[in-house]
């Protein structure tokens, strides 16, 4: 039995590598879509510190179907597709393939991959403020009044000769790109540690010639100072409170399976034998989801583990304790409420139909589920009420 990502994820990534982006748009005379509101949980006391969370649905590539959902803890209501109603003047709505979402300085930043832009909204209203053009943008992180966005730099297509990617530096007051730094091929998620930016390079478009490095950028000079060899086709990153950076590898979807690696404070690399497609940190617990693919049966089994970041060991092979995980077709996104420790897992299903968001109690039993947009993927919590 070989450890690899879920076959549907592999198919999706191959499609991304092979297809060019198309941008459909809503005609100016058509009314904006109205959000669908569903009561999924009891209302919480108004003094709850975290007021809710935004969920960015990636949407099907080439269909201009990235959408934004909102869950309100005070009402227990889940609102699906809120961007169009709140921004009727944005005729293309969010755009094509929502790849990351974060909050910084009262602003909500959504990275829209195939539309080649970062959509900036007010975090308290989800209303449009600005768009920042960045080609084939992937992930965003922040430090010292600046946003850093990874970019594949070139077109969305398979290309063994693809150019090096780069990281764009954005002034969050001006909402403009003020610098660029070349890194490895096809950079993905990033993490800040000790005045340096660590960038996971994938090389995915160059298959089978993947990149296997993490670029290290000095944030004072905004220059790459070195590369750390880790594993092929790197993807996600998560810094912990002990000076480590956790990095996932997607492998090659065949002989080399998915895995997770640790870059310590001295930039030494170690690993754990665990299939990880995505992860979320809460305290010293790193919650992960991934799949184990069985070539003999042609089927996959989902895994939902917890890693102790202090001991660097797996402490649970399944944080879902009621069997709900077996019903998930494609576990995709994961997030943990830092206050309540509720666990959220998304199921992207077949990548072309609406997905499902599951909420689990800290003990791993399902509290509720709700239908989302297509390919629910990225969650960000907020302490500001949406008005």
VEXZA-228879 format. One record per residue (C-alpha): residue in one letter; residue number from 1; x negated, y, z negated. Coordinates in nm, 3 decimals. Each point is the difference from the previous one (the first is absolute). Layout:
BEGIN
(r A NUM (X Y Z))
...
REM end
This chain:
BEGIN
(r X 1 (0.000 0.000 0.000))
(r X 2 (-0.150 0.333 0.108))
(r X 3 (0.066 0.335 -0.162))
(r X 4 (0.115 0.260 0.253))
(r X 5 (0.249 0.287 0.015))
(r X 6 (0.360 -0.082 0.087))
(r X 7 (0.042 -0.090 0.366))
(r X 8 (0.249 0.283 0.051))
(r X 9 (-0.253 0.254 -0.127))
(r X 10 (-0.260 -0.143 0.236))
(r X 11 (0.240 0.029 0.294))
(r X 12 (0.082 0.358 -0.094))
(r X 13 (-0.365 0.100 -0.021))
(r X 14 (-0.070 -0.155 0.338))
(r X 15 (0.290 0.195 0.145))
(r X 16 (-0.136 0.319 -0.151))
(r X 17 (-0.337 -0.071 0.155))
(r X 18 (0.150 -0.069 0.341))
(r X 19 (0.275 0.257 0.040))
(r X 20 (0.001 0.370 0.067))
(r X 21 (0.221 0.224 -0.208))
(r X 22 (0.323 0.138 0.140))
(r X 23 (0.185 0.290 -0.157))
(r X 24 (0.375 -0.002 0.035))
(r X 25 (0.181 0.298 -0.147))
(r X 26 (0.346 0.092 -0.111))
(r X 27 (0.158 0.242 0.248))
(r X 28 (0.052 0.346 -0.136))
(r X 29 (0.378 -0.021 0.032))
(r X 30 (0.031 -0.326 -0.193))
(r X 31 (0.091 0.028 -0.369))
(r X 32 (-0.256 -0.109 -0.256))
(r X 33 (0.058 -0.341 -0.152))
(r X 34 (0.153 0.006 -0.348))
(r X 35 (-0.170 -0.195 -0.281))
(r X 36 (0.160 -0.317 -0.132))
(r X 37 (0.033 0.009 -0.379))
(r X 38 (0.025 -0.322 -0.203))
(r X 39 (0.036 -0.035 -0.377))
(r X 40 (-0.253 -0.269 -0.095))
(r X 41 (-0.088 0.063 -0.367))
(r X 42 (0.147 0.151 -0.316))
(r X 43 (-0.064 0.371 -0.045))
(r X 44 (-0.305 0.073 -0.215))
(r X 45 (-0.021 0.272 -0.270))
(r X 46 (-0.080 0.341 0.144))
(r X 47 (-0.320 0.030 -0.203))
(r X 48 (-0.169 -0.284 0.192))
(r X 49 (-0.343 0.136 0.108))
(r X 50 (0.009 -0.158 0.346))
(r X 51 (0.306 0.128 0.181))
(r X 52 (-0.016 -0.227 0.301))
(r X 53 (-0.204 -0.116 0.295))
(r X 54 (-0.024 0.045 0.373))
(r X 55 (-0.029 -0.305 0.227))
(r X 56 (-0.144 0.043 0.349))
(r X 57 (0.124 -0.253 0.255))
(r X 58 (-0.254 -0.052 0.276))
(r X 59 (0.260 -0.066 0.271))
(r X 60 (-0.053 -0.198 0.319))
(r X 61 (-0.289 0.127 0.207))
(r X 62 (0.104 0.196 0.308))
(r X 63 (0.351 0.058 -0.134))
(r X 64 (-0.044 0.325 -0.196))
(r X 65 (0.161 -0.173 -0.299))
(r X 66 (-0.210 0.096 -0.302))
(r X 67 (0.244 0.095 -0.276))
(r X 68 (-0.008 0.126 -0.357))
(r X 69 (0.207 -0.145 -0.289))
(r X 70 (0.045 0.128 -0.355))
(r X 71 (0.083 -0.174 -0.328))
(r X 72 (0.135 0.216 -0.285))
(r X 73 (-0.050 -0.144 -0.349))
(r X 74 (0.247 0.244 -0.159))
(r X 75 (0.288 -0.120 0.220))
(r X 76 (-0.118 -0.351 0.084))
(r X 77 (0.072 0.077 0.367))
(r X 78 (-0.209 -0.095 0.301))
(r X 79 (0.030 0.239 0.296))
(r X 80 (-0.107 -0.141 0.335))
(r X 81 (-0.134 0.229 0.277))
(r X 82 (0.005 0.344 -0.163))
(r X 83 (-0.240 0.189 0.230))
(r X 84 (0.235 0.064 0.291))
(r X 85 (0.272 0.159 -0.212))
(r X 86 (-0.244 0.220 -0.190))
(r X 87 (-0.185 0.103 0.315))
(r X 88 (0.254 0.035 0.282))
(r X 89 (-0.232 0.229 0.195))
(r X 90 (-0.271 -0.267 0.032))
(r X 91 (0.136 -0.169 0.313))
(r X 92 (-0.255 -0.282 0.006))
(r X 93 (0.068 -0.066 -0.367))
(r X 94 (-0.293 -0.169 -0.178))
(r X 95 (-0.144 -0.161 0.314))
(r X 96 (-0.165 -0.327 0.095))
(r X 97 (-0.144 -0.237 -0.267))
(r X 98 (-0.017 0.138 -0.354))
(r X 99 (-0.331 -0.127 -0.136))
(r X 100 (-0.049 0.168 -0.341))
(r X 101 (0.171 0.236 -0.243))
(r X 102 (-0.143 0.194 -0.295))
(r X 103 (0.077 0.304 -0.218))
(r X 104 (-0.253 0.272 -0.080))
(r X 105 (0.047 0.356 -0.129))
(r X 106 (0.379 -0.007 0.030))
(r X 107 (-0.011 -0.114 0.363))
(r X 108 (0.099 -0.334 0.149))
(r X 109 (-0.235 -0.124 0.274))
(r X 110 (0.111 -0.269 0.247))
(r X 111 (-0.258 -0.141 0.241))
(r X 112 (0.172 -0.083 0.331))
(r X 113 (-0.240 -0.222 0.189))
(r X 114 (0.120 -0.018 0.361))
(r X 115 (0.138 0.354 0.000))
(r X 116 (-0.354 0.113 -0.087))
(r X 117 (0.098 0.234 -0.282))
(r X 118 (0.035 0.053 -0.371))
(r X 119 (0.347 0.125 -0.095))
(r X 120 (-0.012 0.234 -0.302))
(r X 121 (0.316 0.047 -0.205))
(r X 122 (0.102 0.165 -0.325))
(r X 123 (-0.007 -0.278 -0.260))
(r X 124 (0.307 0.143 -0.176))
(r X 125 (0.222 0.023 0.307))
(r X 126 (-0.159 -0.223 0.269))
(r X 127 (0.028 0.295 0.237))
(r X 128 (-0.252 0.059 0.276))
(r X 129 (-0.285 0.243 -0.065))
(r X 130 (-0.253 -0.076 0.273))
(r X 131 (-0.151 -0.266 0.225))
(r X 132 (-0.374 -0.056 0.029))
(r X 133 (-0.112 -0.169 0.324))
(r X 134 (-0.250 -0.286 -0.049))
(r X 135 (-0.038 -0.271 0.267))
(r X 136 (0.090 -0.356 -0.101))
(r X 137 (0.004 0.094 -0.369))
(r X 138 (0.018 -0.275 -0.260))
(r X 139 (-0.029 0.084 -0.374))
(r X 140 (-0.032 0.304 -0.226))
(r X 141 (-0.163 0.074 -0.334))
(r X 142 (-0.084 0.318 -0.193))
(r X 143 (-0.276 0.165 -0.201))
(r X 144 (-0.085 0.358 -0.101))
(r X 145 (0.268 0.180 0.198))
(r X 146 (-0.061 -0.199 0.317))
(r X 147 (0.177 -0.287 0.173))
(r X 148 (-0.201 -0.266 0.181))
(r X 149 (0.163 -0.188 0.287))
(r X 150 (-0.151 -0.302 0.176))
(r X 151 (0.028 0.000 0.380))
(r X 152 (-0.057 -0.268 0.261))
(r X 153 (-0.086 0.299 0.223))
(r X 154 (0.099 -0.165 0.329))
(r X 155 (0.311 -0.140 0.162))
(r X 156 (0.220 -0.273 -0.144))
(r X 157 (-0.129 -0.285 0.212))
(r X 158 (-0.235 -0.298 -0.006))
(r X 159 (-0.343 0.125 0.101))
(r X 160 (-0.328 -0.186 -0.069))
(r X 161 (-0.178 0.328 0.073))
(r X 162 (0.214 0.212 -0.234))
(r X 163 (-0.178 0.305 -0.137))
(r X 164 (-0.090 0.039 -0.365))
(r X 165 (0.276 0.125 -0.225))
(r X 166 (-0.020 0.298 -0.228))
(r X 167 (0.141 0.159 -0.313))
(r X 168 (0.172 0.338 0.035))
(r X 169 (-0.032 0.250 -0.286))
(r X 170 (0.310 0.214 -0.055))
(r X 171 (0.022 0.318 -0.206))
(r X 172 (0.325 -0.055 -0.193))
(r X 173 (0.058 0.376 -0.036))
(r X 174 (-0.046 0.075 0.370))
(r X 175 (0.143 -0.337 0.114))
(r X 176 (-0.265 -0.013 0.269))
(r X 177 (-0.290 -0.228 0.088))
(r X 178 (-0.326 0.162 -0.111))
(r X 179 (-0.247 -0.284 0.063))
(r X 180 (-0.061 -0.346 0.145))
(r X 181 (-0.242 -0.277 -0.095))
(r X 182 (-0.069 -0.302 0.222))
(r X 183 (0.013 -0.337 -0.176))
(r X 184 (0.034 -0.359 0.126))
(r X 185 (0.236 -0.148 0.253))
(r X 186 (0.371 0.045 -0.064))
(r X 187 (0.001 0.121 -0.364))
(r X 188 (0.289 -0.084 -0.230))
(r X 189 (0.065 0.082 -0.367))
(r X 190 (-0.237 0.208 -0.215))
(r X 191 (-0.089 0.052 -0.367))
(r X 192 (-0.181 0.278 -0.186))
(r X 193 (-0.262 -0.086 -0.262))
(r X 194 (-0.264 0.225 -0.157))
(r X 195 (0.002 0.273 0.263))
(r X 196 (-0.007 -0.251 0.284))
(r X 197 (0.265 -0.123 0.241))
(r X 198 (0.002 -0.372 0.078))
(r X 199 (0.155 -0.095 0.335))
(r X 200 (0.105 -0.353 0.105))
(r X 201 (-0.094 -0.062 0.364))
(r X 202 (0.202 -0.266 0.185))
(r X 203 (-0.106 -0.007 0.365))
(r X 204 (0.336 -0.161 0.076))
(r X 205 (0.028 0.119 0.361))
(r X 206 (-0.343 -0.151 0.073))
(r X 207 (0.109 -0.358 -0.074))
(r X 208 (-0.191 -0.230 -0.029))
(r X 209 (-0.274 0.253 -0.077))
(r X 210 (0.144 0.131 -0.328))
(r X 211 (-0.173 0.252 -0.223))
(r X 212 (-0.102 -0.127 -0.343))
(r X 213 (-0.113 0.314 -0.180))
(r X 214 (0.112 0.265 -0.244))
(r X 215 (-0.124 0.348 0.085))
(r X 216 (-0.107 0.224 -0.288))
(r X 217 (0.044 0.377 0.047))
(r X 218 (-0.152 0.265 -0.227))
(r X 219 (0.291 0.239 -0.059))
(r X 220 (-0.232 0.296 -0.067))
(r X 221 (-0.170 -0.020 0.340))
(r X 222 (0.280 -0.195 0.171))
(r X 223 (-0.254 -0.229 0.164))
(r X 224 (-0.023 -0.378 0.005))
(r X 225 (-0.287 -0.103 -0.226))
(r X 226 (0.011 -0.379 0.042))
(r X 227 (0.200 -0.307 0.093))
(r X 228 (0.069 -0.300 -0.226))
(r X 229 (0.047 -0.341 0.164))
(r X 230 (0.309 -0.169 -0.149))
(r X 231 (0.207 -0.223 0.234))
(r X 232 (0.166 0.015 0.341))
(r X 233 (0.314 0.196 0.080))
(r X 234 (0.028 0.200 -0.324))
(r X 235 (0.329 0.169 -0.082))
(r X 236 (0.127 0.111 -0.343))
(r X 237 (-0.192 0.166 -0.288))
(r X 238 (0.079 0.055 -0.368))
(r X 239 (-0.235 0.160 -0.257))
(r X 240 (0.040 -0.119 -0.360))
(r X 241 (-0.083 0.169 -0.331))
(r X 242 (-0.321 -0.202 -0.044))
(r X 243 (-0.190 0.146 0.293))
(r X 244 (0.086 -0.278 0.246))
(r X 245 (0.161 0.033 0.342))
(r X 246 (0.215 -0.292 0.116))
(r X 247 (0.002 -0.061 0.376))
(r X 248 (0.211 -0.241 0.205))
(r X 249 (-0.104 -0.182 0.316))
(r X 250 (0.253 -0.122 0.255))
(r X 251 (-0.245 -0.255 0.140))
(r X 252 (0.033 -0.099 0.365))
(r X 253 (0.346 -0.164 -0.026))
(r X 254 (-0.165 -0.335 0.068))
(r X 255 (-0.309 -0.157 -0.158))
(r X 256 (-0.087 0.294 -0.224))
(r X 257 (0.281 0.051 -0.248))
(r X 258 (0.119 0.310 -0.184))
(r X 259 (-0.175 0.084 -0.325))
(r X 260 (-0.078 0.260 -0.262))
(r X 261 (-0.338 0.151 -0.086))
(r X 262 (-0.138 0.217 -0.279))
(r X 263 (-0.251 0.284 0.042))
(r X 264 (-0.145 0.077 -0.344))
(r X 265 (-0.153 0.325 -0.127))
(r X 266 (-0.335 -0.092 0.155))
(r X 267 (0.162 -0.080 0.336))
(r X 268 (-0.062 -0.373 -0.046))
(r X 269 (0.266 -0.224 0.155))
(r X 270 (0.175 -0.306 -0.147))
(r X 271 (0.322 -0.180 0.090))
(r X 272 (0.297 -0.204 -0.121))
(r X 273 (0.153 -0.294 0.185))
(r X 274 (0.347 0.145 0.041))
(r X 275 (0.209 0.086 0.307))
(r X 276 (0.088 0.370 -0.033))
(r X 277 (0.192 0.200 0.255))
(r X 278 (0.092 0.291 -0.226))
(r X 279 (-0.054 0.108 -0.361))
(r X 280 (0.108 0.250 -0.267))
(r X 281 (-0.178 0.094 -0.322))
(r X 282 (0.167 0.058 -0.339))
(r X 283 (-0.237 0.036 -0.295))
(r X 284 (-0.246 -0.289 0.014))
(r X 285 (0.240 -0.214 0.203))
(r X 286 (-0.037 -0.019 0.376))
(r X 287 (0.317 -0.145 0.154))
(r X 288 (-0.054 -0.165 0.338))
(r X 289 (0.209 -0.164 0.269))
(r X 290 (-0.117 -0.213 0.288))
(r X 291 (0.066 -0.328 0.180))
(r X 292 (-0.157 -0.341 0.041))
(r X 293 (0.039 -0.141 0.351))
(r X 294 (0.021 -0.377 0.049))
(r X 295 (-0.107 -0.098 0.354))
(r X 296 (0.134 -0.353 -0.042))
(r X 297 (0.357 0.110 -0.073))
(r X 298 (-0.007 0.328 0.192))
(r X 299 (0.139 0.184 -0.302))
(r X 300 (-0.121 0.244 -0.261))
(r X 301 (0.041 0.031 -0.375))
(r X 302 (0.005 0.336 -0.174))
(r X 303 (-0.222 0.073 -0.298))
(r X 304 (0.059 0.265 -0.266))
(r X 305 (-0.298 0.018 -0.234))
(r X 306 (-0.128 0.223 -0.281))
(r X 307 (-0.371 0.074 -0.037))
(r X 308 (-0.153 0.137 -0.322))
(r X 309 (-0.231 0.274 0.127))
(r X 310 (-0.206 -0.001 -0.322))
(r X 311 (-0.086 -0.371 0.014))
(r X 312 (0.029 -0.019 0.380))
(r X 313 (0.204 -0.317 -0.028))
(r X 314 (0.342 -0.123 0.114))
(r X 315 (0.228 -0.012 -0.304))
(r X 316 (0.322 -0.100 0.177))
(r X 317 (0.061 -0.179 0.328))
(r X 318 (0.355 0.129 0.018))
(r X 319 (0.143 0.315 -0.157))
(r X 320 (0.343 -0.095 0.141))
(r X 321 (0.141 -0.251 -0.246))
(r X 322 (0.356 -0.065 0.122))
(r X 323 (-0.068 -0.152 0.343))
(r X 324 (0.093 0.312 0.197))
(r X 325 (-0.336 0.000 0.176))
(r X 326 (0.090 -0.317 0.189))
(r X 327 (0.282 0.186 0.173))
(r X 328 (-0.230 0.269 0.140))
(r X 329 (-0.087 -0.036 0.366))
(r X 330 (-0.289 0.251 0.020))
(r X 331 (-0.110 0.159 -0.332))
(r X 332 (-0.149 0.331 0.112))
(r X 333 (0.001 0.299 -0.236))
(r X 334 (-0.058 0.004 -0.375))
(r X 335 (0.015 0.264 -0.275))
(r X 336 (0.023 0.008 -0.380))
(r X 337 (0.169 0.272 -0.206))
(r X 338 (-0.278 0.119 -0.236))
(r X 339 (0.250 0.081 -0.278))
(r X 340 (0.248 -0.288 0.008))
(r X 341 (-0.232 -0.255 0.170))
(r X 342 (0.284 -0.101 0.229))
(r X 343 (-0.139 -0.173 0.308))
(r X 344 (0.121 0.082 0.352))
(r X 345 (-0.063 -0.231 0.296))
(r X 346 (0.121 0.054 0.356))
(r X 347 (0.084 -0.268 0.254))
(r X 348 (-0.062 0.106 0.361))
(r X 349 (0.182 -0.315 0.122))
(r X 350 (-0.058 -0.034 0.377))
(r X 351 (-0.133 0.356 0.048))
(r X 352 (0.284 0.102 0.231))
(r X 353 (0.305 0.006 -0.230))
(r X 354 (0.070 0.183 -0.328))
(r X 355 (-0.205 -0.126 -0.293))
(r X 356 (0.074 -0.049 -0.368))
(r X 357 (-0.137 0.165 -0.313))
(r X 358 (-0.006 -0.208 -0.320))
(r X 359 (-0.028 0.140 -0.352))
(r X 360 (-0.136 -0.233 -0.270))
(r X 361 (-0.012 0.041 -0.376))
(r X 362 (-0.352 -0.006 -0.152))
(r X 363 (0.059 -0.367 -0.082))
(r X 364 (0.058 -0.085 0.366))
(r X 365 (0.378 -0.043 0.023))
(r X 366 (0.194 0.178 0.272))
(r X 367 (0.201 0.304 -0.110))
(r X 368 (0.134 0.106 0.339))
(r X 369 (-0.056 0.002 0.373))
(r X 370 (0.102 0.236 0.279))
(r X 371 (-0.020 0.020 0.379))
(r X 372 (-0.258 0.247 0.132))
(r X 373 (-0.108 0.121 0.343))
(r X 374 (-0.218 -0.204 0.234))
(r X 375 (-0.330 -0.118 -0.152))
(r X 376 (0.020 0.151 -0.351))
(r X 377 (-0.359 0.053 -0.103))
(r X 378 (-0.118 0.297 -0.207))
(r X 379 (0.129 0.130 -0.334))
(r X 380 (-0.096 0.310 -0.200))
(r X 381 (0.146 0.088 -0.343))
(r X 382 (0.079 0.356 -0.102))
(r X 383 (0.070 0.184 -0.325))
(r X 384 (0.193 0.266 0.190))
(r X 385 (0.373 -0.039 0.058))
(r X 386 (0.109 0.012 0.364))
(r X 387 (0.246 0.283 0.053))
REM end
